[in-house]
Amino acid sequence: MLIDSHTHINFISFKTDADEVIQRSLDNNIWLVNIGAQYSTSRRAVEIANKYSQGVYAAIGLHPVHLSSDIIETVSIDGKEIQFATKKEIFNYDKYKKLAESSDRVVAIGEVGVDYFYFDRYNLPVAENREIQLNIFKEFIRLSQELNLPLAVHCRGTKADPFSAYDDIYEAFKDSQTRGVIHCFGGSLEQAKKFIDLGFYVGFTGVITFKKKAEELQEIVKQLPLDRILIETDAPFISPEPYRGRRNEPLYVKYVARKIAELKNISYEEVTEATTANAKTIFNIPRIYK
């Protein structure tokens, strides 16, 4: 059994076949946590999870790119150009709290955090937007504490400075007693260890399977304890080898597990057992469905 700890089958890429993709995963004994990125996709994640008796869970959150400006990003998936419109959204604490409390399938608050990647591309004021993102992130930390739910944390810095964003999120929650996972980790080994010391897990995607520009991340995988690692797809994005360039889906999380086994020189079964136990622990899975 495997658990894809971070996926987006609630996104437009799966508009016509979400049920088929999920059933394909369940048929292969792969469970998943559907992650919201704004209120609409968070609500959709809850609606999808409510349709299944087990194995499909939801997280509700507001991705930091929705806090600064309207952005239209074009992504090539399966040879098709797909536009993801990141409309600016005004955060409403009570609205998200109500959605989180609406179903016992909600197992996390996320994805939330900071993303400085677009500041240069869209000429956004750095100091102002950094403050906005960190302030809203702290509100989600407060919500996670109030509801006793873990955080699924998004963090991305600029190309010139990919690491300071991780320092920012560390400072934001280091005294909060909040726990969760740093999704799609891209920081340093030292930063990963600091998060683990706080009780967080570190999530790895198909990036670790890439043949180029993944060496540093692969070395981090080797160094981290297996009992603090989660596997994820971040579908429909960043498909692992051998599916790069195609739409990602939870079924492909097995390639992330296989790469971890290779890097750590341990069995695939050991990785599947450990990462599944890790996901069940942090997300309190399985929950009893009514």
C-alpha positions in Angstrom: 0.0 0.0 0.0 1.1 3.6 -0.7 -0.3 7.0 0.2 0.1 9.9 -2.2 0.3 12.6 0.5 -0.1 15.6 -1.8 -2.1 15.6 -5.1 -4.6 17.8 -6.9 -7.2 15.7 -8.6 -9.6 18.6 -7.7 -7.8 20.7 -10.4 -9.0 21.5 -13.9 -6.6 18.9 -15.5 -8.9 16.2 -14.1 -12.2 17.8 -14.9 -13.4 15.0 -17.2 -11.8 12.0 -15.6 -11.2 12.6 -11.9 -13.2 9.6 -10.8 -11.4 7.3 -13.2 -8.0 8.5 -12.0 -8.9 8.0 -8.4 -10.4 4.6 -9.0 -7.3 3.6 -10.9 -5.3 4.5 -7.8 -7.5 2.7 -5.4 -7.5 -0.4 -7.5 -3.7 -0.4 -7.2 -3.9 0.1 -3.4 -2.8 3.7 -3.5 -4.6 6.2 -1.2 -4.4 9.9 -1.6 -4.8 13.3 0.0 -6.4 15.8 -2.3 -5.0 19.3 -1.5 -6.9 22.6 -2.0 -5.1 25.7 -3.3 -8.0 28.2 -2.9 -11.5 28.1 -1.5 -13.1 26.6 -4.7 -10.5 23.8 -5.1 -10.6 23.1 -1.3 -14.4 22.7 -1.5 -14.0 20.4 -4.5 -11.5 18.3 -2.6 -14.0 17.8 0.2 -16.8 17.0 -2.2 -14.6 14.4 -3.9 -13.5 12.8 -0.6 -17.1 12.6 0.6 -17.9 10.3 -2.4 -15.5 7.5 -1.2 -15.8 5.0 1.6 -12.1 5.0 2.3 -8.7 6.0 0.8 -9.5 9.5 -0.4 -9.0 12.5 1.9 -8.9 16.3 1.6 -6.9 19.3 2.8 -8.2 22.8 2.7 -6.0 25.8 2.1 -5.1 28.9 0.1 -1.9 28.8 -1.9 0.2 31.9 -1.4 0.2 32.8 -5.1 -3.5 33.7 -4.7 -2.7 36.4 -2.3 -0.8 38.8 -4.4 -2.2 39.4 -7.9 -4.1 37.8 -10.7 -1.7 35.5 -12.5 -2.3 33.2 -15.5 0.3 30.5 -15.8 0.5 28.3 -18.9 1.7 24.7 -18.3 2.3 22.1 -21.0 0.9 18.7 -20.0 0.6 15.8 -22.4 1.5 18.1 -25.2 -1.4 20.4 -24.4 -1.1 24.0 -23.1 -3.3 24.3 -20.0 -3.9 27.7 -18.3 -4.1 27.9 -14.5 -5.6 31.2 -13.5 -4.5 32.2 -10.0 -7.1 34.7 -9.1 -6.4 36.9 -6.1 -8.5 35.8 -3.2 -9.3 37.6 0.0 -8.7 35.2 2.9 -11.6 34.6 5.3 -10.7 32.7 8.4 -14.3 31.7 9.4 -15.1 30.5 5.8 -12.1 28.1 5.8 -12.8 27.0 9.3 -16.4 26.1 8.4 -15.3 24.2 5.4 -12.7 22.3 7.4 -15.3 21.3 10.0 -17.8 20.2 7.3 -16.4 16.7 6.9 -14.3 14.2 8.8 -12.5 13.5 5.5 -10.5 16.8 6.0 -7.2 15.7 7.4 -5.0 18.8 7.0 -4.8 22.5 6.4 -3.1 23.2 3.1 -1.6 23.9 1.0 -0.5 27.1 2.7 2.8 28.9 3.1 4.9 31.3 1.0 5.9 31.6 -2.7 8.3 34.3 -3.8 8.9 32.8 -7.2 6.6 35.2 -9.2 7.7 38.4 -7.5 10.3 39.2 -10.2 8.3 37.9 -13.1 5.3 40.0 -12.4 7.2 42.9 -10.9 5.4 42.6 -7.5 6.7 44.6 -4.5 8.8 42.1 -2.6 8.5 43.4 1.0 4.8 44.1 0.8 3.8 40.8 -0.7 6.2 38.8 1.5 4.5 40.4 4.5 1.0 39.5 3.1 2.0 35.9 2.6 3.5 35.4 6.0 0.6 37.1 7.8 -1.9 34.8 6.1 0.3 31.8 6.7 0.3 32.6 10.4 -3.5 32.7 10.3 -3.6 29.2 8.8 -1.2 28.1 11.5 -3.7 29.4 14.0 -6.5 27.5 12.2 -4.5 24.3 12.3 -4.0 24.7 16.0 -7.6 25.5 16.7 -8.8 22.4 14.7 -5.9 20.2 15.7 -5.1 19.5 12.1 -1.5 19.3 10.6 -0.2 21.7 8.0 0.7 20.9 4.4 3.2 23.6 3.8 4.2 25.1 0.4 7.5 26.9 0.2 9.3 28.3 -2.8 11.9 31.1 -3.0 13.2 33.0 -6.0 15.6 31.5 -8.5 18.4 33.7 -7.1 17.6 32.8 -3.5 15.7 29.5 -3.1 16.5 29.0 0.6 15.6 32.1 2.6 11.8 31.4 2.1 12.4 28.2 4.1 13.9 30.3 6.9 10.8 32.5 6.8 8.3 29.6 7.3 10.5 28.1 10.0 10.4 31.4 11.9 6.7 31.6 11.4 5.8 28.3 13.1 8.9 27.4 15.2 7.1 28.4 18.5 3.6 27.3 17.5 3.7 23.6 18.4 2.1 23.0 14.9 3.0 19.9 13.0 2.7 18.8 9.4 4.7 18.2 6.2 6.9 20.5 4.2 5.6 19.6 0.7 7.8 19.2 -2.4 10.9 20.0 -0.4 13.5 22.1 -2.1 15.5 23.6 0.7 18.9 22.6 2.2 19.8 19.5 4.2 20.3 21.7 7.3 16.8 23.3 6.9 15.2 19.8 6.4 16.8 18.7 9.7 15.5 21.8 11.5 12.0 21.0 10.3 12.3 17.4 11.5 13.5 18.6 14.9 10.2 20.5 15.2 8.3 17.3 14.4 7.6 18.0 10.8 7.8 15.5 7.9 9.5 16.2 4.6 7.7 15.5 1.3 9.4 14.4 -1.9 8.0 14.4 -5.4 9.0 13.0 -8.8 11.8 15.6 -8.9 14.0 13.2 -7.1 13.7 10.8 -10.1 15.0 13.4 -12.6 18.3 12.6 -14.3 19.6 16.2 -14.2 19.6 18.9 -11.6 18.3 16.6 -8.8 21.6 15.6 -7.3 21.4 17.9 -4.2 17.9 16.8 -3.5 18.8 13.1 -3.9 21.6 13.6 -1.4 19.1 15.0 1.1 16.9 11.9 0.7 19.9 9.8 1.5 20.6 11.7 4.7 17.1 12.0 6.2 15.6 9.3 8.4 13.0 7.2 6.6 10.5 7.7 9.5 10.3 11.4 8.6 9.7 11.1 4.8 6.5 11.3 2.9 6.0 10.6 -0.8 3.8 12.6 -3.1 3.0 13.4 -6.8 1.8 17.0 -6.7 -0.3 15.8 -9.7 -1.0 17.0 -12.3 2.5 18.6 -12.1 6.1 17.3 -12.1 5.6 13.8 -13.3 8.4 11.4 -12.4 10.6 9.5 -14.8 9.6 7.8 -17.0 6.5 10.0 -17.4 8.0 13.5 -17.6 6.0 15.8 -19.8 2.8 13.9 -19.2 0.0 14.6 -16.8 0.9 13.2 -13.4 -1.5 11.2 -11.3 -1.4 9.4 -7.9 -0.6 6.0 -9.5 2.9 7.4 -10.3 3.8 7.9 -6.6 5.3 4.4 -6.8 8.2 5.8 -8.8 9.0 8.2 -6.0 9.0 5.3 -3.6 11.2 3.2 -5.9 13.8 6.1 -6.2 13.9 6.5 -2.4 14.6 2.8 -2.1 17.4 3.1 -4.7 19.0 6.1 -3.0 18.9 4.6 0.4 19.9 1.2 -0.8 16.9 -0.5 1.0 14.0 -2.5 -0.3 10.9 -1.0 -2.0 8.7 -2.7 0.6 10.6 -1.0 3.4 9.9 2.4 1.8 6.2 1.7 1.2 5.7 0.4 4.7 7.5 3.4 6.3 6.0 6.2 4.2 2.5 4.8 4.5 2.9 4.6 8.3 4.2 8.2 8.3 1.2 9.5 6.3 -1.2 7.6 8.5 0.4 9.1 11.6 0.6 12.8 10.6 -2.9 12.8 8.9 -4.6 10.6 11.5 -5.5 8.0 8.8 -7.6 5.9 8.5 -10.5 7.8 10.0 -13.7 6.0 10.5 -16.2 6.9 7.8 -19.9 7.0 8.6 
